[in-house]
Amino acid sequence: MVAGSVVSNVTGYFGDMMSARIRAILSHNYFHKLLRLPQRYFDSELTGTIISRLNRSITSVSEFLKIFANGFFTTILTVVVVLVVAGLHSPWLALLLMVIYPTFTYLTALTSRKWQVWERAKNEHYDVAGGRFAEAVGGLRVVKAFTTERRELEHFDEHYDETVVLTRRQSTFWHRMDVLRRGALDVVFFFVYVIIFVATAQGTFSIASMVLLIQLVNIAKAPVTSMSFYVDTLQRAITGSNEYFRVMDETDEPLNPVALADGPAVDWSDEDPVIEFDDVDFGYAGDKLVLHDIDLTIRRGERIAFVGESGGGKTTLVNLVLKLYEPTSGEVRVRGQSVVDVPTKALRRQVGVVFQDASLFSGTIRENLLYGDPAADDDALEEAARRANALGFIQRLPDGFDTEIGERGVKLSGGQKQRISVARAMLKNAPILILDEATSALDTKSERLVQEGLEELMAERTSLIIAHRLSTISAVDRIVTLRGGRIDEVGSPEELAQTNGIYAQLLALQASDSAAGRKLLRRFGILR
């Protein structure tokens, strides 16, 4: 008993440490893997589901290791002592006990295989519910605005109610089989007692030996039933970790910046063109092509605007430049290098981006700006904020650049968030700039302030602009119109205004006040 207490506490300590370390290792590896995965993976996965898998997998594995370390070694110690002492009195008795342990464990494992099927089905429901939960909490203002709280709760409850049904089947099967296993075990131990009693009656064992052996057999029953618990916990760990390792088996994004670190130096060209699309086709996995036969050359310092219906492929084009996706066929080149062949980190250092959604992070304004340049000092931060028209409102905040802005910048207005994202892009100071509907979600006053910052940002840079406001488009060097995923026209605003193409039609419709005209303008995102 003293030895058991010592072993239990020593192994318990190592079990706690091992559980904490394995949690840290698995969490690091999972996050590291997610950062290496291509954008396609996240297009088909809910954020809440990804988080749910991490929590379940790591919890099940680390808890198993902790339970295993805290109890398994004392169980083994008990088994060894029982078998040695029993063997000294009767080798046949020791052999019979020795056979019981693996047999019972094997029967438990057979039962667990069917149990895993239900556990996987339950996990799928937990993932869907968890994913929806995260979406609903993240978009709670929309949920409240449309009074869909009850619908969201019912959708959430449906999945958890289904897990209750599955648990009922799972538990009924498990415990029915456990009754059979334990019943069979009781019969086996009954015959063990019979052997001891008969041997004592025949004079093989003394009364003292008989009492000792009966006590040993009683002690031997506890490890057998413990084996069932260990196998059960192990099956939960296996089922929980299956999804973890499925994610780990996903194919990495080629030349990913996390996997490759800085990578080899890239020999960027300083000659024109800066960006080339050479006979590019693109389609999302399993879908028809979104872009067809794209041939386009963009020179240094040009401002290029993309115009087309919503869903017409404008954002997809700039995503190909960032290598968020790879062309289905053809080639995209940036400064003379194929985006497929160069290290992703080196490529994306060449490109600054301002999205429609400012995509700020919780923390301070300073921390968000340093995303553009981690080495920037206070003077650089102030200069970037001033040029982005953000310094005024930042200085009026209680803590200035150290003001906490909440999750996704919720404490700031839309215009304030967008001006910070412009300042962030200025700090990056990349030679190529992508503006993806950077002002379309703003009111007129905020748009004017942000647009002034964008003008500063675009100076002496090659700019690709997706903008729905014709006033913004009219100031570019060339307009590229897209129709059905193909380039329809390319020319200056003045040239395209005379061609009766998409741009000319939009100009005419904007001047009209007909219902049909307003409907078409909404299709192009020009009217809200």
C-alpha positions in Angstrom: 0.0 0.0 0.0 2.9 2.4 0.8 4.5 1.5 -2.5 1.2 2.1 -4.2 0.8 5.6 -2.6 4.4 6.6 -3.6 4.0 5.3 -7.2 0.6 6.9 -7.5 1.8 10.4 -6.5 5.1 10.2 -8.5 3.4 9.1 -11.7 0.6 11.6 -11.0 3.1 14.4 -11.0 4.6 13.3 -14.3 1.1 12.7 -15.7 0.1 16.3 -14.9 3.3 17.7 -16.5 2.9 15.4 -19.5 -0.7 16.5 -20.0 0.2 20.2 -19.9 3.1 19.7 -22.3 1.1 17.6 -24.7 -1.6 20.3 -24.7 1.0 23.0 -25.5 2.6 20.8 -28.2 -0.7 19.8 -29.9 -2.1 23.4 -29.7 1.1 24.8 -31.2 1.1 22.2 -34.0 -2.6 22.7 -34.8 -2.3 26.5 -35.0 1.0 26.2 -37.0 -0.8 23.8 -39.4 -3.8 26.2 -39.8 -1.5 29.0 -40.7 0.1 26.9 -43.4 -3.2 25.8 -45.0 -4.4 27.4 -48.3 -7.4 29.7 -48.4 -9.5 27.0 -50.0 -9.6 25.1 -46.8 -11.1 27.9 -44.8 -13.7 28.6 -47.5 -15.5 25.4 -46.5 -14.9 25.4 -42.7 -16.6 27.4 -40.0 -14.4 29.2 -37.6 -16.3 27.7 -34.6 -15.9 24.2 -36.0 -12.1 24.7 -36.3 -11.9 25.9 -32.7 -14.3 23.1 -31.5 -12.0 20.4 -33.0 -9.0 21.9 -31.3 -10.6 22.0 -27.9 -12.1 18.5 -28.1 -9.1 16.8 -29.6 -6.6 18.3 -27.2 -8.8 17.8 -24.1 -9.5 14.1 -24.9 -5.8 13.3 -25.5 -4.5 15.3 -22.5 -7.2 14.0 -20.1 -6.4 10.4 -21.2 -2.7 10.9 -20.5 -3.4 12.4 -17.1 -5.8 9.6 -16.1 -3.4 7.0 -17.5 -0.4 8.3 -15.6 -2.4 8.8 -12.4 -3.8 5.3 -12.2 -2.3 2.9 -14.7 1.1 2.3 -13.1 -0.5 1.6 -9.7 -2.8 -0.8 -11.5 0.2 -2.6 -13.1 1.9 -2.7 -9.7 -1.1 -4.4 -8.2 -1.4 -6.9 -11.0 2.3 -7.9 -10.7 2.1 -8.4 -6.9 -1.1 -10.5 -7.3 0.4 -12.7 -10.0 3.7 -13.2 -8.2 2.1 -14.1 -4.8 -0.5 -16.3 -6.6 2.2 -18.0 -8.6 4.1 -18.9 -5.5 1.1 -20.8 -4.2 -0.3 -22.1 -7.5 1.1 -21.6 -11.0 -2.2 -22.7 -12.5 -4.1 -20.1 -10.5 -1.6 -17.4 -11.6 -1.9 -18.5 -15.3 -5.7 -18.3 -15.1 -5.6 -14.8 -13.6 -3.0 -13.8 -16.3 -5.4 -14.8 -19.1 -8.3 -12.9 -17.6 -6.7 -9.4 -18.0 -5.9 -9.4 -21.8 -9.2 -11.2 -22.6 -11.3 -8.7 -20.7 -9.4 -5.8 -22.3 -9.9 -7.3 -25.8 -13.6 -7.7 -25.3 -13.9 -4.1 -24.1 -12.0 -2.9 -27.2 -14.3 -4.8 -29.5 -17.3 -3.1 -27.9 -15.6 0.3 -28.2 -15.3 0.0 -32.0 -19.0 0.4 -32.4 -19.0 3.0 -29.7 -16.6 5.2 -31.8 -19.1 5.4 -34.6 -21.7 7.1 -32.4 -19.0 9.3 -30.9 -17.9 10.5 -34.3 -21.6 11.3 -35.2 -21.9 13.2 -31.9 -18.8 15.2 -32.6 -20.1 16.2 -36.0 -23.2 17.7 -34.3 -21.0 19.4 -31.7 -18.9 20.9 -34.5 -21.9 22.3 -36.4 -23.5 23.7 -33.3 -20.2 25.2 -32.2 -19.6 26.7 -35.6 -23.1 28.3 -35.6 -22.7 29.5 -32.0 -19.5 31.3 -32.9 -21.1 32.9 -36.0 -24.2 34.0 -34.0 -22.1 35.6 -31.3 -19.9 37.3 -33.8 -22.9 38.7 -35.6 -25.1 39.3 -32.6 -26.2 42.7 -33.8 -27.6 41.2 -36.9 -29.3 38.4 -34.9 -30.9 41.1 -32.6 -31.8 43.4 -35.5 -33.8 40.7 -37.3 -35.1 39.2 -34.0 -33.9 35.7 -34.9 -32.7 34.8 -31.4 -35.3 32.0 -31.1 -34.5 30.6 -34.5 -30.7 30.5 -33.7 -31.4 28.9 -30.3 -33.7 26.2 -31.9 -31.0 25.5 -34.6 -28.4 25.2 -31.8 -30.7 23.0 -29.7 -31.5 20.6 -32.6 -27.9 19.5 -32.8 -27.5 19.0 -29.0 -30.9 17.2 -28.8 -29.5 14.8 -31.5 -26.4 14.2 -29.4 -28.7 13.2 -26.5 -30.4 10.6 -28.8 -27.1 9.3 -30.0 -25.8 9.2 -26.4 -28.8 7.1 -25.4 -28.1 4.5 -28.0 -24.4 4.6 -27.3 -24.7 4.3 -23.6 -27.4 1.6 -23.8 -25.1 -0.5 -26.0 -22.0 0.1 -23.9 -23.6 -0.7 -20.5 -25.5 -3.8 -21.9 -22.2 -5.1 -23.2 -20.5 -4.2 -19.8 -23.1 -6.3 -18.0 -22.3 -9.2 -20.2 -18.5 -8.7 -19.8 -18.7 -8.3 -16.0 -21.1 -11.2 -15.8 -18.7 -13.4 -17.7 -15.9 -12.1 -15.4 -17.9 -13.0 -12.3 -18.4 -16.6 -13.6 -14.7 -16.9 -14.2 -13.8 -15.6 -10.7 -16.4 -18.0 -9.2 -14.5 -20.9 -10.7 -11.3 -19.4 -9.3 -12.8 -19.5 -5.9 -14.0 -23.1 -6.5 -10.4 -24.1 -7.4 -9.1 -22.4 -4.1 -11.8 -24.1 -2.0 -11.3 -27.5 -3.6 -7.5 -27.3 -3.2 -7.9 -26.3 0.4 -10.3 -29.2 1.1 -7.8 -31.6 -0.5 -5.1 -30.2 1.8 -3.1 -28.5 -1.0 -3.6 -25.1 0.7 -3.7 -24.3 4.4 -6.6 -22.2 5.8 -4.1 -19.3 6.0 -3.1 -19.7 2.3 -6.8 -19.9 1.3 -7.6 -16.6 3.1 -4.6 -15.0 1.5 -5.5 -16.2 -2.0 -9.2 -15.1 -1.6 -8.0 -11.6 -0.7 -5.6 -11.6 -3.7 -8.4 -12.6 -6.0 -10.6 -9.8 -4.7 -7.7 -7.4 -5.2 -7.2 -8.8 -8.7 -10.8 -7.9 -9.7 -10.2 -4.2 -9.4 -7.5 -3.9 -12.1 -9.7 -5.9 -14.5 -12.6 -3.5 -14.2 -10.1 -0.5 -14.3 -8.9 -1.8 -17.7 -12.4 -1.2 -19.0 -12.2 2.4 -17.9 -8.8 2.9 -19.5 -10.0 1.4 -22.8 -13.1 3.6 -22.7 -11.0 6.8 -22.1 -8.6 5.7 -24.8 -11.4 5.3 -27.3 -12.6 8.9 -26.6 -9.0 10.1 -27.1 -8.7 8.2 -30.4 -12.1 9.5 -31.7 -11.3 13.1 -30.6 -7.9 13.1 -32.1 -9.0 11.6 -35.4 -10.3 15.0 -36.5 -7.1 16.7 -35.3 -4.9 14.4 -37.4 -7.2 14.8 -40.4 -6.4 18.5 -40.3 -2.7 17.8 -39.8 -2.9 15.6 -43.0 -4.2 18.4 -45.1 -1.9 19.7 -47.9 0.0 22.8 -47.0 -0.1 26.0 -49.1 2.9 25.8 -51.4 5.9 27.8 -50.3 4.0 29.0 -47.2 5.7 31.8 -45.2 5.2 29.8 -41.9 6.8 26.6 -43.2 9.5 28.4 -45.3 10.4 31.3 -43.0 12.1 34.0 -45.1 13.1 31.6 -47.9 15.6 32.4 -50.6 16.1 35.9 -51.9 13.9 36.7 -54.9 15.3 38.6 -57.9 12.5 41.0 -58.5 12.5 42.9 -61.8 12.4 46.7 -61.8 11.2 46.8 -65.4 7.7 46.9 -66.7 5.3 45.2 -66.5 4.7 45.0 -62.8 1.8 42.5 -63.0 0.9 40.2 -65.8 -2.0 37.8 -66.3 -1.1 35.4 -69.0 -4.1 33.4 -70.4 -5.4 32.8 -66.8 -8.4 30.5 -66.0 -9.6 30.0 -62.5 -12.3 27.9 -60.8 -12.9 27.0 -57.2 -12.6 23.4 -56.2 -15.3 21.3 -57.8 -17.0 24.4 -59.4 -17.1 25.8 -62.9 -14.6 28.4 -64.0 -15.0 31.9 -62.5 -12.3 33.5 -64.8 -11.7 32.7 -68.5 -8.8 33.7 -70.7 -7.5 36.6 -68.7 -4.7 38.5 -70.4 -3.7 41.7 -68.8 -0.5 43.8 -68.4 -0.2 46.4 -65.7 2.7 48.9 -65.8 4.6 50.6 -63.0 2.6 53.4 -61.2 -0.6 52.6 -63.0 -4.0 52.8 -61.3 -6.2 50.1 -62.6 -9.9 49.8 -61.7 -11.9 46.6 -62.2 -15.6 47.0 -63.0 -18.2 44.3 -63.3 -21.3 42.8 -61.7 -21.0 41.5 -58.2 -19.6 38.0 -58.3 -18.1 38.6 -61.7 -14.5 37.8 -60.6 -13.0 41.1 -59.6 -11.9 40.1 -56.1 -10.8 36.7 -57.5 -8.4 38.5 -59.8 -6.6 40.3 -56.9 -6.7 37.1 -54.8 -4.6 35.5 -57.6 -2.1 38.3 -57.3 -1.8 37.6 -53.5 -1.6 33.9 -54.2 -4.6 33.2 -51.9 -5.5 30.9 -54.8 -3.5 29.5 -57.7 -4.7 29.7 -61.3 -6.4 26.6 -62.7 -4.3 27.3 -65.8 -2.1 30.1 -67.2 0.3 32.2 -65.1 0.2 35.3 -62.9 3.5 37.2 -62.7 4.5 39.9 -60.3 7.6 41.9 -61.1 8.8 39.3 -63.5 8.3 36.3 -61.2 5.5 33.7 -61.3 3.5 33.9 -58.1 3.4 30.1 -57.9 7.2 29.8 -57.9 8.3 32.5 -55.4 8.1 32.2 -51.6 4.7 33.4 -50.4 6.2 35.7 -47.8 8.4 37.4 -50.3 5.5 37.9 -52.7 3.1 39.3 -50.1 5.7 41.8 -48.9 5.4 43.3 -52.4 1.6 43.9 -51.9 -0.3 46.2 -49.5 -4.0 45.6 -49.1 -7.0 47.6 -47.9 -10.1 45.5 -47.8 -13.7 46.6 -47.5 -13.7 45.0 -44.0 -10.9 46.7 -42.1 -10.1 43.4 -40.3 -8.7 44.9 -37.1 -7.7 42.7 -34.1 -8.5 43.1 -30.4 -5.8 45.1 -28.6 -4.6 48.7 -29.1 -4.4 50.9 -32.2 -0.6 50.7 -31.9 -0.6 46.9 -32.1 -2.9 47.0 -35.2 -0.7 49.5 -36.9 2.5 47.5 -36.1 1.0 44.7 -38.3 2.2 46.9 -41.2 5.8 47.2 -39.8 6.7 45.7 -36.5 9.8 47.8 -36.3 8.0 51.1 -36.7 8.7 53.8 -34.0 6.3 56.4 -32.7 7.3 59.0 -35.3 6.5 56.5 -38.1 3.2 55.6 -36.5 2.2 59.2 -36.2 3.3 60.0 -39.8 1.3 57.1 -41.2 -1.8 58.0 -39.1 -1.5 61.7 -40.3 -1.3 60.7 -44.0 -4.3 58.3 -43.5 -6.3 61.1 -42.0 -6.5 59.1 -38.7 -4.2 61.1 -36.4 -6.8 63.6 -35.4 -9.3 61.1 -33.9 -6.6 58.9 -32.5 -5.2 61.9 -30.4 -8.7 62.6 -29.1 -9.0 59.1 -27.7 -8.3 58.7 -24.0 -5.1 56.7 -24.4 -4.2 57.7 -28.0 -2.4 55.0 -29.8 -2.6 52.7 -26.8 -6.5 52.8 -26.7 -8.1 49.3 -26.6 -10.4 49.0 -29.6 -12.2 45.7 -28.7 -12.8 42.6 -30.8 -12.6 43.4 -34.6 -12.3 47.1 -33.6 -15.9 47.2 -32.3 -15.3 50.4 -30.3 -14.4 52.4 -33.5 -16.7 53.7 -36.3 -16.5 52.2 -39.7 -14.6 55.2 -41.1 -12.1 55.2 -38.2 -11.4 51.5 -38.6 -10.8 51.9 -42.3 -8.4 54.9 -41.8 -6.4 52.7 -39.4 -6.3 50.0 -42.1 -5.0 52.6 -44.6 -2.3 53.7 -42.1 -1.4 50.1 -41.6 -0.9 49.6 -45.4 1.2 52.8 -45.5 3.5 51.4 -42.8 4.0 48.3 -44.9 5.1 50.5 -47.8 4.7 47.9 -50.5 5.2 48.9 -54.1 1.9 47.3 -55.2 -1.4 48.2 -53.6 -4.8 46.5 -53.7 -7.9 48.3 -52.7 -10.9 45.9 -52.5 -14.0 48.1 -52.2 -12.2 50.0 -49.5 -14.8 52.8 -49.1 -18.1 51.1 -50.3 -19.4 50.5 -46.8 -18.8 54.1 -45.5 -21.0 57.1 -45.3 -20.2 60.1 -47.5 -18.1 62.0 -44.8 -16.1 59.0 -43.8 -15.6 58.0 -47.4 -14.1 61.5 -48.2 -11.7 61.2 -45.2 -10.7 57.7 -46.1 -10.4 58.6 -49.8 -8.0 61.4 -49.0 -5.8 58.8 -47.1 -6.0 56.4 -50.0 -4.8 59.2 -52.4 -1.7 59.5 -50.2 -1.3 55.8 -50.1 -1.6 55.3 -53.9 1.0 57.9 -54.7 3.9 56.4 -56.7 2.4 52.9 -56.3 0.9 50.4 -58.8 -2.7 50.2 -57.6 -5.4 47.7 -58.4 -8.8 49.1 -57.4 -12.1 47.4 -57.0 -14.5 50.3 -56.4 -18.2 50.7 -57.1 -18.3 54.5 -56.9 -17.9 55.9 -60.4 -16.4 59.1 -58.9 -13.5 56.9 -57.7 -13.2 55.0 -60.9 -13.0 58.1 -63.1 -9.7 59.1 -61.5 -7.8 55.9 -62.6 -5.5 55.4 -65.6 -7.3 52.5 -67.0 -10.5 50.6 -66.4 -10.9 46.8 -66.9 -14.5 45.7 -67.3 -15.4 42.1 -66.7 -18.4 40.3 -68.1 -19.1 36.6 -67.3 -15.6 36.1 -66.0 -13.9 37.5 -69.1 -12.3 40.8 -69.9 -14.8 42.8 -71.9 -13.0 46.2 -72.3 -9.7 47.9 -71.3 -9.2 51.6 -71.6 -9.1 55.0 -70.0 -12.3 56.4 -68.4 -12.5 58.8 -71.3 -12.2 56.1 -73.9 -14.6 53.7 -72.3 -17.2 56.5 -71.8 -17.6 56.5 -75.6 -17.8 52.8 -76.3 -21.3 52.0 -75.1 -19.8 49.2 -73.0 -20.4 48.5 -69.3 -18.7 51.6 -68.1 -20.5 53.9 -70.5 -23.9 52.3 -69.6 -23.2 52.8 -65.9 -22.4 56.4 -66.5 -25.7 56.9 -68.4 -27.7 55.0 -65.9 -26.3 57.0 -63.0 -27.5 60.1 -64.7 -31.0 58.6 -65.2 -33.7 58.1 -62.5 -35.5 55.1 -63.9 -36.4 52.1 -61.8 -34.6 49.7 -64.3 -31.5 51.9 -64.2 -31.4 51.8 -60.4 -31.9 48.1 -60.4 -28.9 47.6 -62.8 -26.7 49.9 -60.7 -27.5 47.8 -57.7 -26.3 44.7 -59.6 -22.9 46.5 -60.0 -22.9 47.6 -56.4 -23.0 51.3 -57.3 -26.3 51.9 -55.5 -26.9 50.4 -52.1 
